[in-house]
Amino acid sequence: MTNTIDQTAPTIRTATTRLSRDEVEQFHRYGYVGPFEAMDPDEMAGIRSRIETDVLTSTGWNQRNPLQSRHLDQPLVYDLITRPALLDRIRSLIGDDVVVWASYFFNKEPGGREIPWHQDANFWPIEPALNISVWMAVDEVTTENSCVQLIPGSHRSVVPHVKADAAMQFGAEADPALIDTSQAVNMELRPGQFFIFNERMLHHSDPNRSDRRRMGLSVRYTPPFVKLLDQDEPPLFPGHACVVVSGKDDFQLNRVAPPPTA
C-alpha cells in the first residue's frame, strides 16, 4: 500500500529557495524533503522540447549512455542543475562548497520495467557515502506512469541488498524480507517540481503501465571532501569528471571539469 499524501511528513512548499529549519529537520528525520518548484509547467514544456531535440538525440561524455551526466556537455542541463531553487536548498544541507558528480535522465517509456526497492549508496563508488539527490520531473509524474515511491525514515538503517528478479531494471535490490512498504509515499510531481533525498533513502518505481512516458532528471550533489573511488569504471565512465557548482574545492580529490560552454 502506498500513500499519495504522506500525513506524517507533509509536502512542503515555500517561497524562499533556502530550506527553513523545519524543512532541514524533516530531511534529517525522514530522509527526504519536498516537493518544491524549480519552474512552472509552461517553462518546463519549452525545456522539455529542447531536451528531446538537442540532448537525447546526441552523445555526451559517456559514449555508451546519452542519458548520463549531460550537464558536462549541455549548457541547458547545467543550467537546470544549478538553478537557485535547487542549489540554495542543497547549500542548506551540506554548506556552500558543492560538487555535482553525476546526473541522469530517468526516461521510462510505456512498458518500462520496475525499479526495485533500493538504497543508492549500495551501488555508488563514493567514500564517505554522503550524497544529496534531487529528482526533478521533466514530464508530469503520477502513480499511473510510475512515480518514485519513498519510505519515510528508511534512511536510518542500511538494508542488505540481494540479487533482484530478472524482470527488474536493476540487478540487485534491498532484501524484501527487511522492508515494510506500508507507509510508502507516492511522489507525484508536476513538470518542473522536484524533491530531495539522501543516499540511504529506500525508493522504488513500478513498471510504467500507462501510455505516457515518465522522464525525470536526477542530480547527485556532494561536498568536495567525498572521494570517487574510480571515475573511469561503471557506474561512471572513462573520462568522467566532477563539476564544482558552488564555492570551491580545497581537497582536489577528484578529476574536475569546467562548466560547458555554448
Contacts in CASP RR format, 6 or more apart in sequence:
PFRMAT RR
TARGET T0000
AUTHOR 0000-0000-0000
METHOD contacts of the structure
MODEL  1
MTNTIDQTAPTIRTATTRLSRDEVEQFHRYGYVGPFEAMDPDEMAGIRSR
IETDVLTSTGWNQRNPLQSRHLDQPLVYDLITRPALLDRIRSLIGDDVVV
WASYFFNKEPGGREIPWHQDANFWPIEPALNISVWMAVDEVTTENSCVQL
IPGSHRSVVPHVKADAAMQFGAEADPALIDTSQAVNMELRPGQFFIFNER
MLHHSDPNRSDRRRMGLSVRYTPPFVKLLDQDEPPLFPGHACVVVSGKDD
FQLNRVAPPPTA
1 181 0 8 1.000
1 182 0 8 1.000
1 184 0 8 1.000
2 143 0 8 1.000
2 149 0 8 1.000
2 181 0 8 1.000
2 184 0 8 1.000
2 185 0 8 1.000
2 186 0 8 1.000
3 183 0 8 1.000
3 184 0 8 1.000
3 185 0 8 1.000
3 186 0 8 1.000
4 143 0 8 1.000
4 185 0 8 1.000
4 186 0 8 1.000
4 188 0 8 1.000
5 11 0 8 1.000
5 185 0 8 1.000
6 152 0 8 1.000
6 183 0 8 1.000
6 185 0 8 1.000
8 30 0 8 1.000
8 152 0 8 1.000
8 183 0 8 1.000
9 26 0 8 1.000
9 29 0 8 1.000
9 30 0 8 1.000
9 32 0 8 1.000
9 152 0 8 1.000
9 185 0 8 1.000
11 34 0 8 1.000
11 35 0 8 1.000
12 22 0 8 1.000
12 23 0 8 1.000
12 26 0 8 1.000
12 33 0 8 1.000
12 34 0 8 1.000
12 36 0 8 1.000
13 34 0 8 1.000
13 35 0 8 1.000
13 36 0 8 1.000
13 37 0 8 1.000
14 20 0 8 1.000
14 23 0 8 1.000
14 36 0 8 1.000
16 88 0 8 1.000
17 84 0 8 1.000
17 85 0 8 1.000
17 88 0 8 1.000
17 89 0 8 1.000
18 88 0 8 1.000
18 89 0 8 1.000
18 91 0 8 1.000
18 92 0 8 1.000
19 27 0 8 1.000
19 33 0 8 1.000
19 89 0 8 1.000
19 92 0 8 1.000
19 93 0 8 1.000
23 33 0 8 1.000
23 34 0 8 1.000
23 92 0 8 1.000
24 33 0 8 1.000
24 92 0 8 1.000
24 93 0 8 1.000
26 32 0 8 1.000
26 33 0 8 1.000
27 33 0 8 1.000
27 93 0 8 1.000
27 196 0 8 1.000
27 198 0 8 1.000
29 153 0 8 1.000
30 152 0 8 1.000
30 153 0 8 1.000
30 155 0 8 1.000
31 152 0 8 1.000
31 153 0 8 1.000
31 154 0 8 1.000
31 155 0 8 1.000
31 197 0 8 1.000
31 198 0 8 1.000
31 200 0 8 1.000
31 201 0 8 1.000
32 150 0 8 1.000
32 152 0 8 1.000
32 195 0 8 1.000
32 196 0 8 1.000
32 197 0 8 1.000
32 198 0 8 1.000
32 201 0 8 1.000
33 89 0 8 1.000
33 195 0 8 1.000
33 196 0 8 1.000
33 197 0 8 1.000
34 194 0 8 1.000
34 195 0 8 1.000
34 196 0 8 1.000
35 187 0 8 1.000
35 189 0 8 1.000
35 193 0 8 1.000
35 194 0 8 1.000
35 195 0 8 1.000
36 85 0 8 1.000
36 89 0 8 1.000
36 193 0 8 1.000
36 194 0 8 1.000
36 195 0 8 1.000
36 196 0 8 1.000
37 85 0 8 1.000
37 190 0 8 1.000
37 192 0 8 1.000
37 193 0 8 1.000
37 194 0 8 1.000
38 80 0 8 1.000
38 83 0 8 1.000
38 85 0 8 1.000
38 86 0 8 1.000
38 136 0 8 1.000
38 192 0 8 1.000
38 193 0 8 1.000
38 194 0 8 1.000
39 47 0 8 1.000
39 83 0 8 1.000
39 85 0 8 1.000
39 192 0 8 1.000
40 192 0 8 1.000
41 140 0 8 1.000
41 190 0 8 1.000
41 191 0 8 1.000
41 192 0 8 1.000
43 192 0 8 1.000
44 137 0 8 1.000
44 138 0 8 1.000
44 191 0 8 1.000
44 192 0 8 1.000
45 191 0 8 1.000
47 76 0 8 1.000
47 80 0 8 1.000
47 138 0 8 1.000
48 138 0 8 1.000
48 139 0 8 1.000
48 191 0 8 1.000
48 215 0 8 1.000
50 76 0 8 1.000
51 76 0 8 1.000
51 77 0 8 1.000
51 105 0 8 1.000
51 138 0 8 1.000
51 215 0 8 1.000
54 74 0 8 1.000
54 76 0 8 1.000
55 66 0 8 1.000
55 70 0 8 1.000
55 74 0 8 1.000
55 76 0 8 1.000
55 77 0 8 1.000
55 105 0 8 1.000
56 66 0 8 1.000
56 67 0 8 1.000
56 105 0 8 1.000
56 107 0 8 1.000
58 66 0 8 1.000
59 66 0 8 1.000
60 66 0 8 1.000
60 69 0 8 1.000
60 70 0 8 1.000
60 72 0 8 1.000
60 73 0 8 1.000
60 74 0 8 1.000
61 69 0 8 1.000
61 72 0 8 1.000
61 73 0 8 1.000
61 237 0 8 1.000
61 239 0 8 1.000
61 240 0 8 1.000
61 241 0 8 1.000
62 68 0 8 1.000
62 69 0 8 1.000
62 237 0 8 1.000
62 240 0 8 1.000
63 237 0 8 1.000
64 237 0 8 1.000
65 237 0 8 1.000
67 104 0 8 1.000
67 105 0 8 1.000
67 106 0 8 1.000
67 107 0 8 1.000
68 102 0 8 1.000
68 103 0 8 1.000
68 104 0 8 1.000
68 237 0 8 1.000
69 102 0 8 1.000
69 103 0 8 1.000
69 104 0 8 1.000
69 237 0 8 1.000
69 240 0 8 1.000
70 77 0 8 1.000
70 103 0 8 1.000
70 105 0 8 1.000
71 77 0 8 1.000
71 78 0 8 1.000
71 80 0 8 1.000
71 81 0 8 1.000
71 100 0 8 1.000
71 103 0 8 1.000
71 219 0 8 1.000
71 243 0 8 1.000
71 260 0 8 1.000
72 78 0 8 1.000
72 241 0 8 1.000
72 243 0 8 1.000
72 257 0 8 1.000
72 260 0 8 1.000
73 260 0 8 1.000
74 260 0 8 1.000
75 259 0 8 1.000
75 260 0 8 1.000
75 261 0 8 1.000
75 262 0 8 1.000
77 103 0 8 1.000
77 217 0 8 1.000
78 243 0 8 1.000
78 259 0 8 1.000
78 260 0 8 1.000
80 136 0 8 1.000
80 217 0 8 1.000
81 100 0 8 1.000
81 103 0 8 1.000
81 134 0 8 1.000
81 217 0 8 1.000
81 219 0 8 1.000
81 245 0 8 1.000
82 245 0 8 1.000
85 194 0 8 1.000
86 134 0 8 1.000
86 136 0 8 1.000
86 194 0 8 1.000
86 219 0 8 1.000
87 98 0 8 1.000
87 245 0 8 1.000
87 246 0 8 1.000
89 196 0 8 1.000
90 98 0 8 1.000
90 132 0 8 1.000
90 134 0 8 1.000
90 196 0 8 1.000
90 221 0 8 1.000
90 246 0 8 1.000
91 98 0 8 1.000
91 246 0 8 1.000
93 132 0 8 1.000
93 196 0 8 1.000
94 130 0 8 1.000
94 132 0 8 1.000
94 221 0 8 1.000
94 222 0 8 1.000
94 223 0 8 1.000
95 223 0 8 1.000
96 246 0 8 1.000
96 247 0 8 1.000
97 223 0 8 1.000
97 224 0 8 1.000
97 244 0 8 1.000
97 246 0 8 1.000
97 247 0 8 1.000
97 248 0 8 1.000
97 249 0 8 1.000
97 250 0 8 1.000
98 221 0 8 1.000
98 222 0 8 1.000
98 223 0 8 1.000
98 224 0 8 1.000
98 244 0 8 1.000
98 245 0 8 1.000
98 246 0 8 1.000
98 247 0 8 1.000
99 221 0 8 1.000
99 222 0 8 1.000
99 223 0 8 1.000
99 224 0 8 1.000
99 226 0 8 1.000
99 242 0 8 1.000
99 243 0 8 1.000
99 244 0 8 1.000
99 245 0 8 1.000
99 249 0 8 1.000
99 254 0 8 1.000
99 256 0 8 1.000
100 219 0 8 1.000
100 220 0 8 1.000
100 221 0 8 1.000
100 242 0 8 1.000
100 243 0 8 1.000
100 245 0 8 1.000
101 126 0 8 1.000
101 220 0 8 1.000
101 222 0 8 1.000
101 226 0 8 1.000
101 228 0 8 1.000
101 242 0 8 1.000
101 254 0 8 1.000
102 219 0 8 1.000
102 220 0 8 1.000
102 236 0 8 1.000
103 217 0 8 1.000
103 218 0 8 1.000
103 219 0 8 1.000
103 220 0 8 1.000
104 217 0 8 1.000
104 218 0 8 1.000
105 138 0 8 1.000
105 215 0 8 1.000
105 216 0 8 1.000
105 217 0 8 1.000
106 135 0 8 1.000
106 214 0 8 1.000
106 215 0 8 1.000
106 216 0 8 1.000
106 217 0 8 1.000
106 218 0 8 1.000
107 213 0 8 1.000
107 214 0 8 1.000
107 215 0 8 1.000
107 216 0 8 1.000
108 145 0 8 1.000
108 146 0 8 1.000
108 205 0 8 1.000
108 208 0 8 1.000
108 213 0 8 1.000
108 214 0 8 1.000
108 215 0 8 1.000
109 208 0 8 1.000
109 213 0 8 1.000
110 145 0 8 1.000
110 208 0 8 1.000
110 209 0 8 1.000
110 210 0 8 1.000
110 211 0 8 1.000
110 212 0 8 1.000
110 213 0 8 1.000
111 207 0 8 1.000
111 208 0 8 1.000
111 209 0 8 1.000
112 146 0 8 1.000
112 169 0 8 1.000
112 207 0 8 1.000
112 208 0 8 1.000
113 167 0 8 1.000
113 168 0 8 1.000
113 169 0 8 1.000
113 207 0 8 1.000
114 167 0 8 1.000
114 168 0 8 1.000
114 169 0 8 1.000
114 204 0 8 1.000
114 205 0 8 1.000
114 206 0 8 1.000
114 207 0 8 1.000
115 168 0 8 1.000
115 169 0 8 1.000
115 170 0 8 1.000
115 204 0 8 1.000
115 205 0 8 1.000
116 164 0 8 1.000
116 165 0 8 1.000
116 168 0 8 1.000
116 169 0 8 1.000
116 170 0 8 1.000
116 171 0 8 1.000
116 172 0 8 1.000
116 173 0 8 1.000
116 174 0 8 1.000
116 204 0 8 1.000
117 151 0 8 1.000
117 173 0 8 1.000
117 174 0 8 1.000
117 176 0 8 1.000
117 179 0 8 1.000
117 181 0 8 1.000
117 202 0 8 1.000
117 203 0 8 1.000
117 204 0 8 1.000
118 161 0 8 1.000
118 170 0 8 1.000
118 172 0 8 1.000
118 173 0 8 1.000
118 174 0 8 1.000
118 202 0 8 1.000
118 203 0 8 1.000
118 204 0 8 1.000
119 154 0 8 1.000
119 155 0 8 1.000
119 158 0 8 1.000
119 159 0 8 1.000
119 161 0 8 1.000
119 174 0 8 1.000
119 199 0 8 1.000
119 200 0 8 1.000
119 201 0 8 1.000
119 202 0 8 1.000
120 131 0 8 1.000
120 133 0 8 1.000
120 199 0 8 1.000
120 200 0 8 1.000
120 201 0 8 1.000
121 129 0 8 1.000
121 131 0 8 1.000
121 158 0 8 1.000
121 199 0 8 1.000
121 200 0 8 1.000
122 161 0 8 1.000
122 172 0 8 1.000
122 174 0 8 1.000
123 170 0 8 1.000
123 172 0 8 1.000
123 235 0 8 1.000
124 131 0 8 1.000
124 199 0 8 1.000
124 235 0 8 1.000
125 228 0 8 1.000
125 229 0 8 1.000
125 230 0 8 1.000
125 233 0 8 1.000
125 235 0 8 1.000
125 236 0 8 1.000
126 222 0 8 1.000
126 226 0 8 1.000
126 227 0 8 1.000
126 228 0 8 1.000
126 229 0 8 1.000
127 226 0 8 1.000
127 227 0 8 1.000
127 229 0 8 1.000
128 226 0 8 1.000
129 199 0 8 1.000
129 200 0 8 1.000
130 199 0 8 1.000
130 222 0 8 1.000
130 223 0 8 1.000
130 226 0 8 1.000
131 198 0 8 1.000
131 199 0 8 1.000
131 220 0 8 1.000
131 221 0 8 1.000
131 222 0 8 1.000
131 226 0 8 1.000
132 196 0 8 1.000
132 197 0 8 1.000
132 198 0 8 1.000
132 199 0 8 1.000
132 220 0 8 1.000
132 221 0 8 1.000
132 222 0 8 1.000
133 196 0 8 1.000
133 197 0 8 1.000
133 198 0 8 1.000
133 199 0 8 1.000
133 218 0 8 1.000
133 219 0 8 1.000
133 220 0 8 1.000
133 221 0 8 1.000
134 194 0 8 1.000
134 195 0 8 1.000
134 196 0 8 1.000
134 217 0 8 1.000
134 218 0 8 1.000
134 219 0 8 1.000
134 221 0 8 1.000
135 148 0 8 1.000
135 187 0 8 1.000
135 194 0 8 1.000
135 195 0 8 1.000
135 197 0 8 1.000
135 216 0 8 1.000
135 217 0 8 1.000
135 218 0 8 1.000
136 189 0 8 1.000
136 192 0 8 1.000
136 193 0 8 1.000
136 194 0 8 1.000
136 216 0 8 1.000
136 217 0 8 1.000
136 218 0 8 1.000
136 219 0 8 1.000
137 189 0 8 1.000
137 190 0 8 1.000
137 191 0 8 1.000
137 192 0 8 1.000
137 193 0 8 1.000
137 194 0 8 1.000
137 215 0 8 1.000
137 216 0 8 1.000
138 191 0 8 1.000
138 192 0 8 1.000
138 215 0 8 1.000
138 216 0 8 1.000
138 217 0 8 1.000
139 145 0 8 1.000
139 191 0 8 1.000
139 212 0 8 1.000
139 213 0 8 1.000
139 214 0 8 1.000
139 215 0 8 1.000
139 216 0 8 1.000
140 189 0 8 1.000
140 190 0 8 1.000
140 191 0 8 1.000
140 212 0 8 1.000
141 147 0 8 1.000
141 148 0 8 1.000
141 187 0 8 1.000
141 188 0 8 1.000
141 189 0 8 1.000
141 190 0 8 1.000
141 214 0 8 1.000
141 216 0 8 1.000
142 188 0 8 1.000
142 210 0 8 1.000
143 186 0 8 1.000
143 188 0 8 1.000
143 206 0 8 1.000
144 209 0 8 1.000
144 210 0 8 1.000
144 212 0 8 1.000
145 208 0 8 1.000
145 210 0 8 1.000
145 212 0 8 1.000
145 213 0 8 1.000
145 214 0 8 1.000
146 205 0 8 1.000
146 206 0 8 1.000
146 207 0 8 1.000
146 208 0 8 1.000
146 209 0 8 1.000
146 210 0 8 1.000
146 214 0 8 1.000
147 186 0 8 1.000
147 187 0 8 1.000
147 188 0 8 1.000
147 189 0 8 1.000
147 205 0 8 1.000
147 214 0 8 1.000
148 187 0 8 1.000
148 195 0 8 1.000
148 203 0 8 1.000
148 204 0 8 1.000
148 205 0 8 1.000
149 181 0 8 1.000
149 184 0 8 1.000
149 185 0 8 1.000
149 186 0 8 1.000
149 187 0 8 1.000
149 203 0 8 1.000
149 204 0 8 1.000
149 205 0 8 1.000
149 206 0 8 1.000
150 184 0 8 1.000
150 185 0 8 1.000
150 187 0 8 1.000
150 197 0 8 1.000
150 201 0 8 1.000
150 202 0 8 1.000
150 203 0 8 1.000
151 179 0 8 1.000
151 180 0 8 1.000
151 181 0 8 1.000
151 183 0 8 1.000
151 184 0 8 1.000
151 185 0 8 1.000
151 201 0 8 1.000
151 202 0 8 1.000
151 203 0 8 1.000
152 183 0 8 1.000
152 185 0 8 1.000
153 201 0 8 1.000
154 179 0 8 1.000
154 200 0 8 1.000
154 201 0 8 1.000
154 202 0 8 1.000
155 197 0 8 1.000
155 198 0 8 1.000
155 199 0 8 1.000
155 200 0 8 1.000
155 201 0 8 1.000
155 202 0 8 1.000
156 200 0 8 1.000
157 200 0 8 1.000
158 200 0 8 1.000
159 174 0 8 1.000
159 175 0 8 1.000
159 178 0 8 1.000
159 179 0 8 1.000
159 202 0 8 1.000
160 174 0 8 1.000
160 175 0 8 1.000
160 178 0 8 1.000
161 172 0 8 1.000
161 173 0 8 1.000
161 174 0 8 1.000
161 175 0 8 1.000
162 172 0 8 1.000
162 173 0 8 1.000
162 174 0 8 1.000
162 175 0 8 1.000
163 171 0 8 1.000
163 172 0 8 1.000
163 173 0 8 1.000
164 170 0 8 1.000
164 171 0 8 1.000
164 172 0 8 1.000
164 173 0 8 1.000
165 173 0 8 1.000
174 202 0 8 1.000
179 202 0 8 1.000
184 204 0 8 1.000
187 195 0 8 1.000
189 195 0 8 1.000
197 203 0 8 1.000
208 214 0 8 1.000
221 245 0 8 1.000
224 244 0 8 1.000
224 248 0 8 1.000
224 249 0 8 1.000
224 250 0 8 1.000
224 251 0 8 1.000
224 252 0 8 1.000
224 253 0 8 1.000
224 254 0 8 1.000
225 251 0 8 1.000
225 253 0 8 1.000
226 253 0 8 1.000
227 253 0 8 1.000
227 254 0 8 1.000
228 236 0 8 1.000
228 240 0 8 1.000
228 242 0 8 1.000
228 253 0 8 1.000
228 254 0 8 1.000
230 236 0 8 1.000
231 239 0 8 1.000
231 240 0 8 1.000
231 241 0 8 1.000
231 242 0 8 1.000
231 254 0 8 1.000
231 255 0 8 1.000
232 238 0 8 1.000
232 239 0 8 1.000
232 240 0 8 1.000
239 255 0 8 1.000
240 255 0 8 1.000
241 254 0 8 1.000
241 255 0 8 1.000
241 256 0 8 1.000
241 257 0 8 1.000
242 254 0 8 1.000
242 255 0 8 1.000
242 256 0 8 1.000
242 257 0 8 1.000
243 256 0 8 1.000
243 257 0 8 1.000
243 258 0 8 1.000
243 259 0 8 1.000
244 256 0 8 1.000
249 256 0 8 1.000
END
